[in-house]
Amino acid sequence: MLKNKFKINPKIKESIEINRSVVALESTLISHGLPYPENINVAKESIKAVEDSGSIAATIGIINGEIIIGLNYNEIELLATSKNVAKVSLNNIALSLFHKQNAATTVATTINIASKVGIKFFATGGIGGVHLGSEDNNDISADLTELSRNRMFVISSGAKSILDLEKTFEKLETYGIPRVSYNSDYMPGFWYDETIYAVDQNFKNIDDIANYLKLVEETNHNSSVLIFNKVPKSKSIEKSLIENWINKSIEKARNNLITGKDLTPFLISEINTLSKNKTLEANSALIVNNALLAGKISKKFNS
């Protein structure tokens, strides 16, 4: 990616130059992940959560073919309300720039861009991973590839519940990506608090996480580090309910021949309907909660 295509908010640029704590935020949740007006509210609450922690928020997206690092509220509203916003990963970002589109960056693209300008921390909801049925179609998210080849400290609530969590967890190990957590012995299940997959380390406090990440940087570890942060307890949903809704939604998708890139948004929308918005509420809460934790760790890391 050409750096002359980057437009960095002056406040963010200065913060990077003086090694002040900065947290990158993605924009796909604004354009594709959450309905209006929840998308705008969550985007703004995430920025506020980062800044309340003493760090600087850098929401990343593409406006008129220009990569913006630090979207302002008008640009966030544009991505939240426009009908023709592209969703870009590494395979199509150059095409988006070529066509001068308005576009939202996925986890993979946000990590790629943030790492190029010196941002070390990234907060998101859930990462992509190995999809159900991957043995037939080899459908694996580019998020895992970018996590493996960029050193970024990523705070998330695990992989999205609709994925093959066991295979995703194992693939992270294969790629050499540390799987640590904040106050949990297990990887979270996105909408529910814990899976059965034990993390490499459960850190009980932010000081220890920050010191560990400094060691990662000193040893020049090449991949990202995943720091799991489970959904707030008040919004966590029973695992059995989630699994039931997922199975019903997958069956409906099969009956309607919904596959490929249309499958994930269909499943999420269907599960939200079945849950009577409980999964939407959990999604919103965990995104903001992860932004807050990322801001706190980043602040401590740079202190």
KEKE-3310 file (N, C-alpha, C; in steps of 0.2 Angstrom, whole numbers, plus 5000, padded with zeros to 4 digits):
npx = (5004:5003:5010:5007:4994:4988:4980:4983:4976:4981:4982:4984:4995:5005:5004:5009:5022:5028:5027:5016:5001:4991:4976:4970:4955:4942:4932:4922:4912:4905:4899:4894:4893:4884:4867:4859:4854:4863:4876:4883:4882:4889:4902:4906:4905:4915:4927:4926:4928:4941:4948:4944:4952:4964:4971:4973:4961:4960:4951:4949:4947:4941:4939:4932:4942:4954:4964:4960:4966:4960:4946:4934:4919:4909:4913:4912:4898:4895:4900:4891:4879:4878:4873:4882:4894:4909:4916:4932:4945:4962:4963:4955:4958:4966:4959:4948:4953:4958:4945:4941:4932:4921:4924:4925:4936:4941:4945:4958:4963:4963:4973:4984:4985:4987:4998:5008:5009:5014:5006:5002:4992:4976:4958:4944:4928:4925:4937:4939:4940:4942:4930:4914:4913:4924:4932:4927:4927:4938:4937:4944:4947:4955:4960:4967:4979:4984:4986:4996:5007:5010:5015:5004:4995:4981:4965:4951:4935:4937:4935:4921:4906:4899:4909:4920:4926:4935:4944:4949:4955:4966:4972:4977:4988:4996:5000:5008:5003:5002:4990:4982:4974:4963:4959:4953:4953:4950:4947:4936:4919:4914:4899:4896:4903:4914:4924:4929:4942:4958:4968:4985:4990:4983:4981:4980:4980:4982:4994:5003:5000:5004:5018:5021:5019:5028:5040:5037:5039:5052:5059:5056:5046:5037:5023:5006:4999:4985:4974:4962:4946:4932:4915:4905:4898:4884:4879:4882:4877:4869:4878:4872:4860:4865:4871:4860:4853:4862:4863:4849:4849:4859:4854:4843:4849:4855:4844:4839:4849:4860:4877:4895:4901:4889:4885:4889:4884:4871:4869:4872:4862:4850:4852:4852:4839:4832:4837:4830:4837:4846:4859:4864:4864:4874:4885:4887:4890:4902:4911:4913:4918:4930:4937:4939:4947:4959:4963:4967:4977:4986:4989:4996:5007:5014:5018)
npy = (4994:5011:5024:5037:5037:5038:5047:5054:5059:5074:5074:5061:5057:5065:5059:5046:5049:5054:5043:5041:5033:5024:5018:5007:5006:4997:4999:4991:4986:4997:5000:4987:4978:4982:4987:5003:5015:5010:5007:5019:5024:5014:5016:5029:5027:5018:5026:5035:5027:5023:5035:5039:5031:5037:5035:5037:5037:5029:5027:5018:5019:5021:5035:5041:5035:5037:5032:5034:5038:5039:5043:5056:5062:5065:5058:5045:5044:5045:5033:5025:5027:5027:5018:5012:5007:4999:4984:4980:4969:4963:4958:4966:4980:4988:4990:4996:5009:5012:5014:5025:5024:5024:5015:5002:4995:4979:4968:4962:4971:4983:4979:4978:4991:4999:4994:4998:5012:5013:5010:5001:4995:4987:4986:4976:4968:4953:4942:4935:4919:4901:4894:4886:4870:4871:4861:4857:4868:4876:4888:4901:4915:4930:4937:4929:4926:4939:4942:4933:4939:4952:4962:4965:4971:4964:4966:4957:4948:4934:4923:4925:4918:4910:4903:4890:4886:4878:4874:4886:4891:4881:4884:4897:4894:4886:4896:4903:4913:4921:4916:4924:4930:4941:4940:4927:4909:4903:4904:4916:4915:4924:4929:4922:4919:4910:4897:4880:4880:4881:4895:4902:4910:4917:4933:4942:4956:4973:4978:4967:4962:4972:4972:4960:4962:4971:4963:4954:4963:4966:4954:4954:4947:4941:4939:4944:4947:4940:4946:4941:4946:4944:4945:4957:4953:4955:4955:4943:4928:4912:4898:4886:4891:4900:4890:4883:4893:4896:4883:4883:4894:4891:4880:4886:4894:4885:4879:4890:4891:4900:4905:4907:4924:4930:4922:4924:4937:4934:4924:4931:4941:4933:4926:4936:4940:4928:4929:4939:4952:4950:4946:4956:4966:4961:4960:4974:4979:4971:4976:4990:4988:4981:4991:4999:4992:4990:5003:5005:4996:5000:5012:5010:5002:5011:5020)
npz = (5000:4996:5004:5002:5000:5012:5024:5038:5054:5061:5076:5079:5071:5078:5090:5087:5083:5095:5103:5110:5117:5106:5099:5086:5077:5069:5054:5048:5056:5057:5044:5040:5050:5061:5063:5058:5070:5078:5074:5073:5086:5093:5087:5091:5105:5107:5103:5113:5124:5122:5123:5136:5143:5142:5131:5113:5100:5084:5071:5057:5040:5023:5012:4998:4990:4998:5011:5027:5043:5057:5057:5056:5065:5055:5044:5049:5050:5037:5032:5040:5035:5021:5006:4997:5002:5001:5007:5012:5011:5010:4997:4989:4992:4985:4973:4978:4981:4968:4962:4969:4980:4994:5008:5020:5032:5035:5049:5045:5036:5043:5053:5044:5039:5050:5056:5047:5049:5062:5073:5087:5094:5093:5093:5093:5089:5087:5080:5063:5057:5055:5045:5047:5040:5032:5028:5016:5008:5011:5017:5025:5036:5031:5041:5050:5043:5042:5056:5058:5052:5055:5068:5080:5094:5099:5105:5108:5108:5106:5092:5080:5085:5076:5069:5066:5080:5087:5077:5073:5085:5085:5073:5076:5085:5076:5067:5076:5084:5099:5112:5124:5139:5148:5164:5162:5160:5148:5130:5125:5119:5110:5109:5120:5137:5139:5130:5128:5127:5132:5136:5132:5143:5157:5162:5176:5179:5172:5172:5171:5159:5150:5153:5149:5135:5132:5133:5122:5112:5114:5111:5098:5092:5078:5075:5078:5094:5103:5114:5124:5129:5138:5134:5142:5158:5161:5148:5143:5135:5136:5131:5126:5121:5111:5102:5098:5091:5081:5074:5069:5061:5051:5045:5039:5030:5022:5016:5009:5000:5003:5002:5003:5003:5007:5017:5031:5035:5034:5043:5055:5055:5056:5068:5076:5075:5080:5093:5098:5098:5108:5104:5097:5106:5115:5106:5104:5116:5120:5110:5114:5126:5124:5117:5128:5136:5128:5127:5140:5142:5132:5136:5148:5143:5137:5147)
capx = (5000:5007:5009:5004:4987:4986:4978:4983:4974:4987:4983:4986:5002:5009:5004:5013:5029:5030:5026:5010:4997:4986:4972:4966:4948:4940:4926:4917:4906:4900:4895:4892:4892:4879:4862:4859:4859:4868:4883:4886:4883:4895:4908:4907:4906:4922:4931:4926:4931:4948:4950:4943:4957:4970:4974:4970:4958:4961:4946:4952:4942:4942:4934:4934:4948:4959:4964:4959:4968:4957:4940:4930:4912:4906:4915:4909:4891:4895:4900:4886:4872:4878:4871:4886:4901:4913:4920:4938:4951:4968:4962:4952:4958:4969:4953:4944:4957:4957:4939:4939:4926:4920:4925:4926:4941:4940:4951:4964:4965:4965:4979:4989:4986:4989:5005:5012:5010:5017:5001:5003:4986:4970:4953:4939:4924:4928:4941:4937:4944:4940:4923:4911:4913:4930:4935:4925:4928:4944:4935:4947:4947:4962:4962:4972:4985:4987:4988:5002:5013:5010:5015:4999:4992:4974:4960:4945:4931:4938:4932:4914:4903:4897:4914:4923:4930:4941:4949:4952:4960:4972:4976:4981:4994:4999:5003:5013:5000:5000:4983:4982:4967:4962:4954:4949:4957:4948:4945:4929:4915:4911:4893:4896:4909:4920:4924:4933:4949:4962:4973:4992:4991:4978:4983:4975:4980:4984:5002:5006:4999:5009:5025:5022:5019:5035:5044:5036:5042:5060:5061:5055:5041:5034:5016:5002:4997:4978:4972:4955:4942:4926:4909:4903:4894:4877:4876:4883:4872:4871:4881:4867:4856:4869:4872:4854:4851:4867:4860:4843:4851:4863:4849:4839:4854:4856:4837:4839:4855:4865:4884:4900:4902:4883:4883:4890:4879:4864:4868:4872:4855:4845:4853:4849:4831:4830:4838:4827:4842:4851:4866:4866:4866:4881:4890:4889:4894:4909:4915:4915:4922:4937:4941:4941:4953:4964:4966:4970:4984:4991:4992:5001:5012:5018:5020)
capy = (5000:5017:5029:5044:5036:5038:5053:5053:5064:5077:5072:5054:5057:5067:5054:5040:5051:5054:5036:5041:5027:5025:5011:5007:5003:4995:5002:4986:4986:5003:4999:4981:4974:4984:4991:5010:5020:5007:5007:5026:5024:5010:5019:5034:5025:5015:5031:5038:5022:5023:5042:5040:5028:5041:5034:5041:5032:5030:5023:5018:5018:5024:5040:5044:5032:5039:5029:5039:5035:5044:5046:5061:5060:5066:5052:5039:5045:5043:5025:5022:5028:5026:5011:5009:5007:4993:4980:4979:4965:4964:4956:4971:4986:4993:4991:5002:5015:5014:5017:5031:5022:5024:5008:5000:4990:4973:4966:4960:4977:4987:4977:4979:4998:5002:4992:5002:5018:5012:5009:4995:4991:4987:4984:4974:4964:4946:4941:4930:4912:4895:4894:4879:4867:4873:4855:4856:4874:4879:4895:4903:4922:4933:4940:4924:4928:4946:4942:4930:4942:4959:4962:4970:4969:4964:4964:4954:4943:4928:4923:4925:4912:4906:4900:4883:4889:4873:4874:4893:4891:4877:4888:4902:4891:4884:4902:4906:4918:4919:4917:4926:4933:4946:4937:4921:4904:4901:4909:4918:4912:4930:4931:4919:4921:4905:4891:4875:4880:4885:4900:4901:4913:4921:4938:4945:4963:4976:4979:4961:4961:4977:4970:4954:4964:4974:4957:4952:4968:4966:4948:4954:4942:4943:4939:4948:4944:4940:4947:4939:4949:4941:4949:4959:4948:4957:4954:4936:4923:4905:4894:4882:4896:4902:4885:4882:4898:4895:4878:4884:4899:4887:4876:4890:4896:4879:4879:4896:4891:4905:4903:4912:4930:4932:4918:4927:4943:4931:4921:4936:4944:4928:4924:4942:4939:4923:4930:4945:4957:4949:4945:4963:4970:4958:4963:4981:4979:4969:4980:4995:4985:4979:4997:5002:4988:4991:5009:5005:4992:5004:5018:5007:5000:5017:5024)
capz = (5000:4995:5010:4999:5000:5019:5027:5046:5058:5064:5083:5079:5069:5083:5095:5085:5083:5102:5106:5115:5116:5101:5098:5080:5077:5062:5052:5045:5060:5056:5038:5038:5056:5065:5060:5060:5072:5083:5072:5074:5093:5095:5085:5095:5112:5107:5103:5119:5129:5122:5125:5143:5146:5142:5124:5107:5096:5077:5067:5050:5034:5016:5010:4991:4988:5002:5018:5033:5049:5062:5054:5061:5065:5048:5040:5052:5048:5030:5031:5043:5032:5014:5004:4993:5005:5000:5012:5009:5014:5007:4990:4985:4994:4979:4968:4981:4980:4961:4960:4973:4984:5001:5010:5027:5033:5040:5054:5042:5033:5048:5056:5039:5038:5057:5057:5042:5052:5069:5078:5090:5097:5089:5097:5088:5093:5086:5074:5058:5058:5051:5044:5048:5033:5029:5025:5009:5004:5013:5019:5031:5035:5030:5048:5053:5039:5044:5063:5058:5048:5057:5076:5083:5100:5097:5110:5105:5112:5103:5086:5080:5087:5070:5066:5069:5086:5088:5072:5073:5090:5083:5068:5079:5087:5070:5065:5081:5087:5107:5114:5131:5140:5153:5169:5160:5158:5142:5125:5125:5113:5107:5112:5127:5140:5139:5127:5132:5124:5137:5133:5134:5149:5160:5165:5181:5179:5166:5172:5169:5151:5147:5154:5144:5128:5131:5132:5116:5107:5114:5108:5091:5090:5072:5074:5083:5101:5104:5121:5124:5134:5137:5134:5149:5161:5160:5141:5140:5133:5137:5126:5123:5117:5105:5098:5095:5086:5075:5070:5065:5055:5046:5041:5035:5025:5017:5012:5004:4995:5004:5003:5001:5007:5009:5023:5037:5037:5034:5049:5061:5055:5058:5075:5080:5075:5085:5100:5100:5099:5113:5102:5095:5113:5117:5101:5105:5123:5120:5106:5118:5132:5121:5116:5134:5139:5124:5129:5146:5141:5128:5141:5153:5139:5135:5152)
cpx = (5004:5005:5006:4997:4984:4985:4978:4981:4980:4988:4986:4993:5006:5010:5009:5021:5032:5029:5021:5005:4991:4983:4969:4960:4946:4934:4921:4911:4902:4896:4892:4890:4886:4874:4862:4853:4864:4875:4886:4887:4889:4902:4910:4909:4913:4927:4932:4929:4938:4951:4949:4949:4964:4974:4971:4967:4959:4957:4949:4947:4945:4937:4937:4941:4955:4959:4965:4961:4966:4951:4936:4923:4908:4907:4913:4902:4890:4895:4894:4879:4872:4876:4877:4893:4903:4916:4926:4943:4957:4968:4959:4953:4961:4963:4949:4947:4957:4951:4936:4933:4926:4920:4926:4931:4940:4946:4957:4967:4967:4971:4985:4990:4989:4996:5010:5014:5013:5012:5002:4997:4980:4964:4947:4934:4926:4932:4937:4942:4942:4933:4920:4911:4919:4934:4933:4926:4934:4943:4938:4949:4955:4964:4967:4979:4988:4989:4995:5008:5014:5010:5010:4996:4985:4970:4954:4941:4931:4936:4924:4911:4901:4902:4916:4928:4936:4946:4952:4957:4966:4976:4980:4988:4998:5003:5007:5010:4998:4993:4982:4975:4968:4957:4950:4954:4956:4947:4938:4925:4911:4904:4892:4903:4915:4919:4927:4940:4953:4967:4980:4993:4985:4981:4978:4975:4983:4992:5005:5006:5004:5016:5026:5023:5026:5040:5043:5039:5050:5062:5060:5051:5037:5027:5012:5001:4989:4977:4964:4952:4935:4920:4907:4897:4886:4874:4878:4877:4874:4873:4876:4862:4859:4869:4866:4852:4856:4864:4854:4845:4855:4858:4844:4843:4855:4849:4836:4845:4860:4872:4888:4900:4895:4881:4883:4885:4872:4863:4868:4865:4850:4846:4851:4842:4829:4831:4834:4831:4847:4858:4868:4868:4873:4886:4892:4893:4901:4914:4918:4920:4929:4941:4943:4948:4959:4967:4969:4977:4989:4994:4997:5007:5017:5020:5027)
cpy = (5006:5022:5035:5043:5037:5046:5052:5059:5067:5075:5065:5053:5059:5062:5048:5043:5052:5048:5037:5035:5028:5018:5012:5004:5002:4999:4998:4986:4992:5003:4993:4977:4975:4988:4999:5011:5017:5007:5014:5026:5020:5013:5024:5032:5022:5020:5034:5034:5023:5030:5043:5036:5031:5040:5038:5035:5034:5025:5024:5016:5021:5028:5042:5041:5034:5035:5034:5035:5040:5047:5050:5058:5060:5060:5046:5039:5043:5036:5022:5022:5027:5019:5008:5008:5000:4990:4978:4975:4967:4962:4962:4978:4991:4994:4996:5008:5017:5017:5023:5030:5024:5017:5007:4995:4985:4973:4966:4967:4982:4986:4979:4987:5001:5000:4996:5009:5018:5012:5002:4991:4992:4983:4982:4970:4956:4946:4936:4924:4907:4894:4886:4876:4868:4867:4854:4862:4878:4887:4897:4911:4924:4936:4935:4926:4934:4946:4938:4933:4949:4958:4968:4967:4970:4962:4963:4950:4936:4929:4923:4918:4907:4903:4893:4886:4884:4874:4881:4893:4887:4881:4894:4900:4889:4890:4906:4912:4917:4921:4918:4929:4937:4943:4931:4915:4901:4906:4910:4915:4918:4932:4927:4919:4916:4899:4886:4875:4885:4889:4899:4904:4917:4926:4941:4953:4966:4977:4973:4960:4966:4975:4964:4957:4968:4969:4955:4956:4967:4960:4948:4949:4944:4943:4944:4944:4945:4941:4946:4943:4947:4946:4951:4954:4949:4956:4947:4932:4916:4902:4890:4885:4898:4896:4883:4887:4897:4889:4879:4889:4895:4883:4880:4893:4891:4878:4884:4896:4897:4903:4909:4918:4932:4928:4921:4932:4940:4928:4925:4939:4939:4926:4930:4942:4934:4925:4936:4951:4956:4949:4952:4967:4967:4960:4970:4982:4977:4973:4986:4993:4983:4985:5000:4998:4989:4998:5009:5001:4996:5010:5015:5005:5006:5022:5023)
cpz = (5000:5001:5008:4999:5007:5021:5035:5049:5062:5072:5083:5076:5074:5088:5094:5086:5090:5106:5112:5113:5111:5100:5091:5081:5070:5060:5049:5049:5059:5050:5037:5044:5060:5061:5062:5065:5077:5081:5073:5082:5096:5093:5089:5102:5112:5107:5110:5125:5128:5125:5133:5147:5146:5135:5119:5102:5088:5073:5060:5045:5028:5014:5003:4989:4992:5009:5023:5039:5054:5059:5059:5061:5059:5044:5042:5050:5041:5029:5034:5039:5024:5012:5000:4996:5004:5006:5010:5014:5009:4999:4986:4987:4989:4974:4971:4980:4973:4959:4964:4977:4991:5003:5017:5027:5038:5045:5051:5039:5038:5051:5051:5039:5045:5058:5053:5045:5059:5074:5081:5093:5093:5093:5092:5092:5093:5080:5069:5060:5053:5051:5045:5040:5029:5026:5018:5005:5006:5015:5026:5030:5034:5036:5051:5049:5042:5051:5063:5056:5050:5065:5078:5089:5100:5103:5107:5110:5109:5096:5086:5081:5082:5067:5069:5074:5087:5083:5071:5079:5088:5078:5071:5082:5081:5067:5070:5084:5095:5108:5121:5132:5147:5158:5166:5158:5151:5137:5125:5118:5110:5111:5119:5130:5139:5134:5131:5130:5129:5134:5136:5141:5151:5164:5170:5181:5173:5166:5170:5161:5148:5148:5149:5137:5127:5129:5125:5111:5108:5111:5100:5088:5084:5071:5079:5089:5101:5111:5121:5130:5133:5137:5141:5152:5160:5153:5139:5140:5134:5131:5122:5118:5110:5100:5094:5090:5080:5071:5066:5060:5050:5042:5037:5029:5020:5013:5007:5000:4996:5006:5002:5006:5010:5016:5029:5039:5038:5041:5055:5061:5058:5065:5079:5081:5080:5092:5103:5102:5104:5110:5099:5101:5115:5113:5103:5111:5123:5115:5110:5123:5130:5120:5122:5137:5134:5125:5135:5146:5137:5132:5145:5149:5138:5140:5155)
residu = (MET:LEU:LYS:ASN:LYS:PHE:LYS:ILE:ASN:PRO:LYS:ILE:LYS:GLU:SER:ILE:GLU:ILE:ASN:ARG:SER:VAL:VAL:ALA:LEU:GLU:SER:THR:LEU:ILE:SER:HIS:GLY:LEU:PRO:TYR:PRO:GLU:ASN:ILE:ASN:VAL:ALA:LYS:GLU:SER:ILE:LYS:ALA:VAL:GLU:ASP:SER:GLY:SER:ILE:ALA:ALA:THR:ILE:GLY:ILE:ILE:ASN:GLY:GLU:ILE:ILE:ILE:GLY:LEU:ASN:TYR:ASN:GLU:ILE:GLU:LEU:LEU:ALA:THR:SER:LYS:ASN:VAL:ALA:LYS:VAL:SER:LEU:ASN:ASN:ILE:ALA:LEU:SER:LEU:PHE:HIS:LYS:GLN:ASN:ALA:ALA:THR:THR:VAL:ALA:THR:THR:ILE:ASN:ILE:ALA:SER:LYS:VAL:GLY:ILE:LYS:PHE:PHE:ALA:THR:GLY:GLY:ILE:GLY:GLY:VAL:HIS:LEU:GLY:SER:GLU:ASP:ASN:ASN:ASP:ILE:SER:ALA:ASP:LEU:THR:GLU:LEU:SER:ARG:ASN:ARG:MET:PHE:VAL:ILE:SER:SER:GLY:ALA:LYS:SER:ILE:LEU:ASP:LEU:GLU:LYS:THR:PHE:GLU:LYS:LEU:GLU:THR:TYR:GLY:ILE:PRO:ARG:VAL:SER:TYR:ASN:SER:ASP:TYR:MET:PRO:GLY:PHE:TRP:TYR:ASP:GLU:THR:ILE:TYR:ALA:VAL:ASP:GLN:ASN:PHE:LYS:ASN:ILE:ASP:ASP:ILE:ALA:ASN:TYR:LEU:LYS:LEU:VAL:GLU:GLU:THR:ASN:HIS:ASN:SER:SER:VAL:LEU:ILE:PHE:ASN:LYS:VAL:PRO:LYS:SER:LYS:SER:ILE:GLU:LYS:SER:LEU:ILE:GLU:ASN:TRP:ILE:ASN:LYS:SER:ILE:GLU:LYS:ALA:ARG:ASN:ASN:LEU:ILE:THR:GLY:LYS:ASP:LEU:THR:PRO:PHE:LEU:ILE:SER:GLU:ILE:ASN:THR:LEU:SER:LYS:ASN:LYS:THR:LEU:GLU:ALA:ASN:SER:ALA:LEU:ILE:VAL:ASN:ASN:ALA:LEU:LEU:ALA:GLY:LYS:ILE:SER:LYS:LYS:PHE:ASN:SER)
# end
